[in-house]
Amino acid sequence: MAAAILLRRLTRTPTPRVAPPPQLPCLLPARGVSDSTAAITVDTSAPFQSHIVDPPPRAVRTSARELLSFFRDMALMRRAEIAADSLYKAKLIRGFCHLYDGQEAVAVGMEAAATRADALITAYRDHCAYLARGGDLAAAFAELMGRRDGCSRGKGGSMHLYKRDANFFGGHGIVGAQVPLGCGIAFAQRYRKEGTVTFDLYGDGAANQGQLFEALNMAALWKLPVILVCENNHYGMGTAEWRASKNPAYYKRGDYVPGLKVDGMDVLAVKQACKFAKEHALENGPIILEMDTYRYHGHSMSDPGSTYRTRNEIAGIRQERDPIERVRKLILSHDFATAQELKDMEKEIRKQVDAAIAKAKESPMPDPSELFTNVYVNDCGLESFGVDRKVVRTVLP
């Protein structure tokens, strides 16, 4: 029923086309940092692996300005997630909390290839996807702490961040449930001839869900403009991918649908793959992108993340493949900034995150009347609630 309501609302209410705002609240570059838009060409860290489609070239065009924005955005996401860890341990964040540190290149690279008119829907590891869509940092922390000024009015928490004005259809708590919803959004895009796509994200732990294959079959039949993005961080909760999937090559799992395997720790590779996938989806229908990535935290804050993998494994990924350090090296090797200037930028990011947390803490808890809002769509359930969805009526047995 929820999917039907969402599809009905999407097909009846046109989505406004707006120019994309800055991805995240901007920090001024340190004095002397290059802000050039002159293009340079950089090869991706690894070749793309493809399934029934010719892969895009490894050479990616970028600039000093873009690389600095990538560094800034990923560093802010990393700092925000580390802060969320501390807030959870201080019991200011309650309930479930799934952190994204290590996977920042997927969120940032994807946005570099998309516009805000394109839609995005994801699972419960959604903090950085919300920020990448231009979400307010203080509103994100307020939501995590269940405050009234949160982006979901304090009622969604960590797993349910939304930003409708940026076509971010949220985090979803049921494993794999967002995949058919994303295909429904793509159906609406095609129905309205918008010329836009939906990025439909799920994890390797959801890749065996039957609803994924059912939705993919319909998407392929109807040539829907949907990009299925499997964020393969190699562990579904505490289960390694090879223990859960007979065929862990997720980019091939669509069989009749093209796929690419991408180094999800390389923001430029993600950008190149998503740009290619968008062009393909608009012309030919669905495509699968498997992002080979890694999460540094456990599955959630209740998982130490070290009982089913070694600390040496985590440290090795940090040392060899960290997405922020890769961009730092690129910036330094091209003399776009000095090491000290990047450190100064990180100090400013820390201040920005601290200020956002302080602002979020000032937000009050929701009024108890909020329990009765956003439960029913208008004209549904009026036997229990008034038209304004706030006035409770007495219901006789």
C-alpha positions in Angstrom: 0.0 0.0 0.0 2.9 2.4 0.8 4.4 1.8 -2.6 1.0 2.5 -4.3 0.5 5.7 -2.4 4.1 6.9 -3.2 3.7 6.1 -6.9 0.2 7.8 -7.0 1.6 11.0 -5.4 4.7 11.0 -7.7 2.7 10.6 -10.9 0.2 13.3 -9.9 2.5 16.0 -8.6 5.3 17.1 -10.9 8.6 17.5 -9.3 10.0 21.0 -9.7 13.2 21.3 -11.6 15.7 23.3 -9.7 19.3 24.2 -10.3 21.5 22.1 -8.1 22.7 24.0 -5.0 26.2 23.5 -3.5 26.5 19.9 -2.4 27.4 20.7 1.2 27.7 24.0 3.2 30.8 25.5 1.6 34.0 26.3 3.4 36.2 29.0 2.0 39.4 27.6 0.7 42.5 28.4 2.7 44.5 31.3 1.4 46.7 30.2 -1.5 44.7 27.1 -2.3 44.1 26.7 -6.0 40.5 27.3 -7.1 41.2 26.6 -10.8 38.6 25.1 -13.1 41.1 24.2 -15.7 40.6 20.5 -16.6 43.2 17.8 -15.9 42.8 14.1 -16.7 43.4 11.4 -14.1 43.1 7.6 -14.6 40.9 5.7 -12.2 42.6 3.5 -9.6 41.5 0.3 -11.3 39.8 -0.7 -14.6 36.0 -1.1 -14.6 34.8 -4.7 -14.8 31.7 -5.0 -17.1 28.8 -7.3 -17.8 27.1 -7.2 -21.3 28.2 -3.6 -21.8 31.4 -1.8 -22.9 32.9 -0.1 -19.9 33.6 3.6 -19.8 37.2 4.9 -20.2 39.4 5.0 -17.1 40.5 8.6 -18.0 38.4 11.0 -15.9 38.4 14.8 -16.4 38.5 16.8 -13.2 39.9 20.1 -11.9 41.5 21.7 -8.8 38.1 23.1 -7.8 36.4 19.7 -8.1 39.1 17.8 -6.2 39.1 20.3 -3.4 35.3 20.1 -3.2 35.5 16.3 -3.1 38.1 16.5 -0.3 36.0 19.0 1.7 32.8 17.1 1.3 34.2 13.7 2.2 36.2 15.1 5.2 33.0 16.8 6.5 31.1 13.5 6.2 33.8 11.6 7.9 33.9 14.1 10.8 30.1 14.1 11.1 30.0 10.3 11.4 32.8 10.3 14.0 30.8 12.9 15.9 27.7 10.7 15.6 29.6 7.9 17.2 30.4 10.0 20.2 26.8 11.3 20.5 25.6 7.7 20.5 28.0 6.6 23.2 26.8 9.7 25.2 23.2 8.4 24.8 22.2 11.6 22.9 21.4 9.4 19.9 19.2 6.4 20.8 17.9 3.5 18.9 19.6 2.3 15.7 22.5 4.1 14.2 24.5 2.9 11.1 27.6 4.9 10.2 29.0 5.5 6.7 32.7 6.3 7.3 34.8 4.7 4.7 32.1 4.8 2.0 32.1 8.6 1.4 33.4 8.3 -2.1 30.2 6.6 -3.3 27.9 9.4 -2.0 30.2 12.3 -3.3 31.1 10.7 -6.6 27.5 9.9 -7.4 26.3 13.4 -6.8 29.1 14.7 -9.0 27.4 12.9 -11.9 23.8 13.6 -10.9 21.6 16.7 -10.7 19.0 17.4 -7.9 16.3 16.7 -10.5 17.5 13.1 -10.4 16.1 11.0 -7.6 17.9 9.1 -4.8 16.7 6.5 -2.5 18.7 4.4 -0.1 18.7 2.0 2.9 19.3 2.9 6.5 23.0 3.9 6.2 21.7 7.3 5.0 23.4 10.2 6.8 26.0 11.0 4.1 23.5 10.5 1.2 21.3 13.2 2.9 24.3 15.5 3.3 25.4 15.0 -0.3 22.0 16.0 -1.5 22.5 19.4 0.2 21.0 18.5 3.6 21.6 20.8 6.5 24.2 19.5 8.9 22.4 20.8 12.0 19.1 19.3 10.8 20.8 16.0 10.4 22.2 16.0 13.9 18.8 17.2 15.3 17.1 14.2 13.6 19.7 11.8 15.0 18.9 13.2 18.4 15.1 13.0 17.9 14.7 16.8 18.0 11.9 18.9 16.5 14.2 20.7 14.1 15.4 17.5 12.5 14.9 16.9 8.8 12.1 14.4 9.6 10.8 16.4 12.6 12.6 14.2 15.0 10.4 11.2 14.2 12.6 9.3 11.8 15.9 9.2 13.5 19.1 7.8 12.0 17.4 5.4 9.5 14.8 7.8 8.0 16.3 11.0 6.8 14.4 12.7 3.9 14.8 15.8 1.7 11.9 16.0 -0.7 12.9 19.3 -2.2 16.1 17.6 -3.4 14.4 14.4 -4.5 15.9 12.4 -1.7 13.4 9.8 -0.9 15.1 8.7 2.2 16.6 6.0 4.2 14.5 2.8 4.7 14.8 0.4 7.6 13.5 -2.8 5.9 16.3 -4.6 4.1 15.8 -4.2 0.4 12.4 -2.6 0.6 13.6 0.6 -1.0 14.6 -1.1 -4.3 11.0 -1.6 -5.7 10.1 1.9 -4.4 13.1 3.3 -6.4 11.9 1.5 -9.5 8.4 3.1 -8.9 10.0 6.5 -8.8 11.8 5.8 -12.1 8.4 4.7 -13.5 7.0 8.1 -12.6 10.0 9.8 -14.2 9.5 7.9 -17.5 5.7 8.4 -17.3 6.2 12.2 -17.1 9.0 12.2 -19.7 11.3 14.1 -17.3 14.6 13.0 -18.7 15.9 12.1 -15.2 17.0 9.0 -13.5 16.7 7.3 -10.0 19.8 6.1 -8.1 18.4 3.1 -6.2 20.9 2.1 -3.5 21.1 -1.2 -1.5 23.8 -3.2 0.2 25.4 -6.6 -0.5 23.3 -7.9 2.4 20.1 -7.0 0.5 21.4 -8.3 -2.8 19.7 -11.7 -2.4 16.2 -10.2 -1.6 13.5 -11.5 -3.9 11.9 -8.1 -4.2 15.1 -6.8 -5.9 14.8 -9.3 -8.7 11.1 -8.8 -9.2 11.6 -5.0 -9.4 14.5 -5.4 -11.7 12.5 -7.6 -14.1 9.8 -5.0 -14.4 12.3 -2.2 -14.8 14.0 -4.1 -17.6 10.7 -4.9 -19.3 9.6 -1.2 -19.2 13.1 0.2 -19.7 12.9 2.4 -16.6 15.6 5.0 -16.0 16.9 3.4 -12.8 20.5 2.8 -11.7 20.7 0.0 -9.1 23.7 0.8 -6.9 24.9 -2.1 -4.8 27.2 -0.6 -2.1 29.2 -3.7 -1.5 31.1 -3.1 1.8 31.6 -6.9 2.0 29.7 -7.6 5.2 26.0 -8.0 5.6 25.8 -7.3 9.3 28.4 -9.7 10.5 28.3 -12.1 7.5 31.0 -12.0 4.8 29.6 -11.7 1.3 31.1 -15.1 0.2 29.2 -16.8 3.0 25.9 -15.3 2.0 26.0 -15.3 -1.8 26.9 -18.1 -4.2 27.8 -15.5 -6.7 29.1 -12.3 -5.0 29.8 -10.7 -8.4 26.8 -8.4 -7.8 27.2 -6.4 -11.0 26.5 -9.7 -13.0 23.5 -10.7 -10.9 21.0 -9.0 -13.2 21.8 -11.5 -15.9 19.9 -9.7 -18.7 20.7 -6.2 -17.2 24.1 -4.6 -17.9 26.5 -4.0 -15.0 29.7 -2.4 -13.9 32.0 -3.2 -11.0 33.5 0.1 -9.7 36.2 0.9 -7.1 33.9 2.5 -4.6 36.8 4.0 -2.7 37.8 6.1 -5.7 35.6 9.1 -6.0 36.6 9.8 -9.6 35.8 6.2 -10.6 32.4 6.6 -9.0 31.8 9.8 -10.8 32.8 8.3 -14.2 30.7 5.2 -13.7 27.6 7.1 -12.6 27.9 9.5 -15.5 28.1 6.5 -17.9 25.2 4.8 -16.1 23.0 7.8 -16.3 23.4 8.1 -20.0 22.8 4.4 -20.4 19.7 4.4 -18.2 18.1 7.3 -20.1 18.6 5.5 -23.4 18.3 1.8 -22.6 16.8 1.3 -19.2 18.3 -0.2 -15.9 21.9 -0.8 -15.2 23.6 -2.2 -12.1 26.7 -0.6 -10.5 28.5 -2.6 -7.8 30.5 -0.2 -5.7 33.5 -2.1 -4.1 33.7 -0.2 -0.9 34.3 -0.7 2.9 32.8 0.5 6.2 35.2 1.2 9.0 32.5 1.0 11.8 30.6 -2.1 12.5 27.2 -2.8 10.9 25.6 -0.5 13.5 26.6 1.1 16.8 25.7 -2.1 18.6 28.3 -4.0 16.5 32.0 -3.6 17.4 32.8 -4.7 13.9 35.9 -6.7 15.0 34.5 -10.2 15.9 34.1 -11.3 12.2 37.0 -9.4 10.7 40.4 -8.5 12.1 41.6 -5.1 13.1 44.5 -5.6 10.7 42.0 -5.9 7.8 40.4 -2.6 8.7 43.8 -0.9 9.2 45.0 -2.2 5.8 42.0 -0.8 4.0 42.5 2.6 5.7 46.1 2.6 4.7 45.8 1.4 1.1 42.4 2.6 -0.1 41.0 5.4 2.1 39.0 7.6 -0.3 39.9 10.9 1.5 43.6 10.1 1.5 43.5 9.2 -2.2 42.2 12.7 -3.0 44.6 14.3 -0.6 47.5 12.7 -2.5 46.1 13.9 -5.9 45.8 17.4 -4.6 49.3 17.5 -3.2 50.8 15.8 -6.3 49.3 18.5 -8.6 50.3 21.3 -6.2 46.6 22.4 -5.9 47.2 23.0 -2.1 49.8 22.4 0.5 49.5 19.8 3.3 49.1 22.5 5.9 46.3 24.1 3.9 44.4 20.9 3.8 44.9 20.4 7.6 43.6 24.0 8.1 40.5 23.0 6.0 40.0 20.0 8.3 40.2 22.2 11.4 37.5 24.4 9.9 35.3 21.4 9.2 35.7 20.2 12.8 34.5 23.7 14.0 31.5 23.5 11.5 30.5 20.1 12.8 30.8 21.2 16.5 28.7 24.3 15.7 26.0 22.2 14.0 25.8 19.8 17.0 25.5 22.7 19.4 22.6 24.1 17.4 20.9 20.7 17.2 21.1 20.4 21.0 19.2 23.6 21.4 16.3 22.2 19.5 13.4 21.0 21.7 11.9 17.5 21.6 8.8 17.1 19.5 5.4 18.0 21.0 3.5 14.8 21.9 0.8 15.8 19.4 3.3 15.0 16.7 2.5 11.3 17.4 -0.8 11.8 15.5 0.7 13.6 12.4 1.9 12.1 9.2 0.2 8.8 10.0 -2.4 8.8 7.2 -2.5 10.4 3.8 -5.3 13.0 3.4 -8.8 11.5 3.1 -7.6 8.2 4.6 -8.4 7.1 8.1 -10.7 10.0 8.9 -12.8 7.7 11.1 -10.0 8.1 13.6 -8.4 11.5 12.9 -9.7 14.8 11.8 -8.9 16.3 8.4 -6.0 18.3 10.0 -4.6 15.0 11.3 -4.2 16.5 14.7 -7.7 16.4 16.3 -8.4 12.9 17.7 -12.0 11.8 17.4 -13.7 9.4 19.7 -14.2 6.1 18.0 -17.0 3.9 19.3 -16.5 0.1 19.3 
